[in-house]
Amino acid sequence: TRDYIPIYDRDLGHVVLADIVSFIADDSQNSKIPTSRGKTDYCPSNKLKLTVDKEKVLSMGVVEAADSARIVSEIKWKLKDQGFAKNQLMVLDILANFAWQRPIYFAITVGNDNFMGLEDYFQLEGLAYRFVPVKTSSLDGQTGIVATKQMYDNLIHKFKWGNMGDSAVYLDETNMRMTMNFRNNFARLADALIAEGEFDKAEVVLDRCIEIMPDETIPFNYFNLPIADAYYRINKNDKGSEIIMKLAENYFDELSYFSSVDEKILSKMQREYGLASEVINNLFRLSQTYQDSSAIVMLNEKAVAIQ
């Protein structure tokens, strides 16, 4: 039962989450709404709230003492869709009853609809967002604020990255797609560390990203652009330039291939063609922004060669 719960907002304002879950779980007719198929369970509000026990949150280590002033007394949020499925109801049930006894994480790889509108209370710690009673706003416009201390420890010290850098190891399409998430996370962490003035740590993060996912086994792609940009911002121009050179090789090769195929075939690859063109435009922008003369010369030579 309750495979899908429609939302019929009754203008109740923000309702305590535990009351909403109890209402949905109630088997009496008072908690049903008539439909063409008979009465059904429903959610009476799309605005929810969760009370926060500040002392308990601090004692459980959910938020560090230094950030105690940022803890909210209530978490208020809005469900974005017209209803939710059973798995999302389970999430609401957990949130209504966990009482901050154990951490709650959302994987970075699931669709945004699984976040239940809670993104403003996410902090990125690695391959998951932790739900915290601190309203945040990320600097890069992506989901969650970067928890630099925890994420640095995870990415640099704790995570085991396997053999992605070994050319004898085959990475299928699924694994190759996951490397995009990895590179993006390394870039986000480096960016946050740079904002904190931690240039040395940012360089460690960037170097580790290149080490475990080298161009030789996982060809540099769009997600290496912010890596190069970060190197330039910490004054490691040689490392930034090296990435630009490899990206130029990869994407000018693609453009050369696109220019050699029949128009009918090319029409089916417009997304890939557009992405390659976008990356190359960004390479020119980066090299000019940071006045990397060697990269500018190389890019211009590549551009002339395929005309």
N, C-alpha and C positions, 0 to 999 in steps of 0.2 A: 504493500500500500504506500501511498504518498510518493509515487514515482516522480511526480511533478507538482510543485506548489505554485499556483498563480498568486500574483500580488494584486490585491484590491485595496489601494491606499484610502484610508478613512480619515485622513487629515488629523491624525492623532499626535503629530509632532514626533519627536524622537522617543521611541518606546524601549524600555529595558529589554535587552536581548533575551534574558531568561523567561520573561513573560511572553515574548513572541513564540519561543520554542514550546513553552507549555501550552499556549493557545493552539498551535498547529498539532500538537500531540493529543489534544483533548478529543475524545471519541464522542462527546455529546453533540447533539444537533445544534447547540448554541454557537459552536465554533465552525459551522459549515455555511456554505453559500450555495444558493440554487443555481444550477446550470442546465443546459439542454439535456445533459446525461444524468440529471439528478443532483443531489447535494454533494459538495466536495470540500475538502480541506482547503484553506487558503491562508495567506499571510496578510494581516490587516494594515500593515504599514511598511513602506520602503525606507523609512528612517529609523535607524537603530542606535542604541547607546549601550556602553559597557562601563560600569563604574570601576575605577581604579583605586586600589588600596596602596597608597604611595609607600607607606612603611614596609608593607609586605614585598612590594616590588623591589625595593632597595635591599631588603634582607635576603631575598632570593637571588640577588645579583642580576636581575633582568636589565637594570639600568645602573651604570656606575655612579657612585656617590657624586663625582664631579659634575654629572649631568642631572642631578636631582631636581634642579630648578626647572628643567624642561619637561618633567613628567606632568601629564594632564590629569585632571581629576576625573574626567569622563572621556571615553573614546566615542565620538559621534561620527557616523558615516551613513551613506545612502546606497541602497541596492540599485544597480543601474538598469537591470533588465525588467521584463514584465513578469518574471517568475524565476524559479530555480528548481534544479533537479535534486534527486535524493542524495547524491554525493555532496552537494552544496548544503543541503539541510544538515548533513552529518557535521560539516565544518561549523555551522552555526551552533549546533548542539555542543560540540567540543568547546567552542569559545564561551558559551554560556556557563560551562561547568568546570573549566580547567583551573580557575582561581589562581593563575600565575604559578602553579606548583611545578609545571614543566614547560619548557620552551615550545613554541609553535613555529614551524617553518613552512614556507611555501617554496616549492622548487622553481628555479628560474625558467625551466623548460615547459611549464604548463601554460595553457592559454590564459589571457587576462581575465576571462570570465570566472576562472577558479579563484581569483583574488577577492571576490565578493565586495569590491569597492573599498578595500582596506589599504590600498597602496600608500596612502599618506602616513601609514604607521609601519612601514617596512624599512628595515636596514639590511643592506647586502653584506653578507659575511663570507661568501664563497660561491657555491652553486645553489644557494638558497637564500631567501629573504626571511629574516626573523621578524616576527610580529612583536612590536614594542609599544609601550604607552607614551610615546613621544611623537608628536606630529612633526613630520619632516618634509623638506622640499629639496630634491636632489639638484645639484649644481649643473648637471649635464642633461637634464630633462628626461632621463631614463627612470625606470622604476626603482624606488628605494634610495636612501642615502647610504653612502659607503661607510661602513664601520672599519676604518683603516687599521686599527689595532688587531681586531679579530681576523680580518680578511688577509692582512699581511702574514699573520701567523699560519693561517690555513694554507694559503697559496705557496708560501715559501718553505714552511717547515713541516706541515702535517700531511698535505695531499701527496699521494703517490701517483705520478703521472704515467707510469707504465713505459711503453717503448715506442711512443709516437715518433721519436727521432731516429728510429732504426729503420733503414730502408728495406730490411728483410721482412718487416711486419706489414701485413696488408691491412689497410684501413678501408672499410666499406663505406658506402654513401652515408649511412647513419652516423658513423663515427666522424667522418669528415665534416658533416654538418655541426656536430658537437664542438669541433674545434673553433667554430665561429663564436660560440658562447664563451669558450675559454679565452680566446684572444680579446674579446670585448671586455671580459672581466679583468684581465690583466691591465688593459688600457684604462678602465674606470678606476682601478685601485691606484695606478700611477698618477692619474689626473688628480685624484683626491689628495695623494701625498704631496704632489707639487703645490696644491693650494695651501697645504699646511707648512710649506717650506722645507719638506723632508726630501731634498733632492737626492741624497745618497740612497735612501730607501727606494725612491722611485726608480733609480737606475738599476738597483738589484731586481726589482719587479720586472722591468722591461727586458733585462738580460735573461732572466729566467724564462720569460715568454718565448724569446728567440731560441733559447737553448732546447726547450722541450718540443717546440714546433718549428723546426727549421724549414727554410724554403725547399730544401732538397727532398723532404718527405711530405710536407704539407705546403704546397706552393703559396707564397705570399699573395694575399688577396685584399679586398676592400677593408677588412678588419685590421690590416696592418697600417693603414693610414694614420689612425690616432696614436699608434705606437711610434711611428716616425715623428709625428708632431710633438709627442712628449719628449723624445730624445732631444729635439731642437730646443725645447723650452728649458731643459736642464743643462743646456750648453754642451751637449754631446753631439755636435754636428756631424762628426764622422760616422757615428752609428746611425743617425737619422738619414744621412745621405746614402749609406749602404742599402738601407731598406728601399729608398726611393729608386735606386738603380735597379734593384731586383724586381720591384713592382713594374718599372718601366719595361724591362725585358719581358715579363709575363704578359702584360696587357698590350704592348705594341705587337707582340707575336699574335695575340688574339685578333687585333684589328687587321693585321696582315692576312690572317686566315679569312676573316669576314669579307675582305675585299676580293678574295679569290673565288668565292662561291657564287653559285647562280642566285639571281634575285629571288626566285621562288623559295629557295632554301633559306636565304637570309631573312625573308619575311617571317619565318618561323622562329628566328633567333633574335628578335628585336630587343627582348629584355636583356640578353647577354651582351648584345652589341651596345645598348645604351649604358649598361653598367661599366663596360670597358672604357667607353668614352668619358663617363663621369669620373672614373678613377684617374685617367690620364689628365683630365682638367684639374683635378685636385693635386696631382703631382706637380703640375706647373705652378699652381697657387702656393703650395708649400715651399717649393724651391725658391720662388720669388719673395715670399714673405720673409724667409730666413736668409735670403741673399746667398743661396748655395750655388755659386757660379759653376762648379763642376757638374752639378745635377742639371742646371739650366742648359748647359752646352749639350749634355748627353740627350736630354729630352728633345731639344730642337733638332739634333741630328736624326733621332729616331722618327720624329714627325716628318722631316723632309724625305727620309728613306721610303716611307710607305705612300707618299703622294704620287 
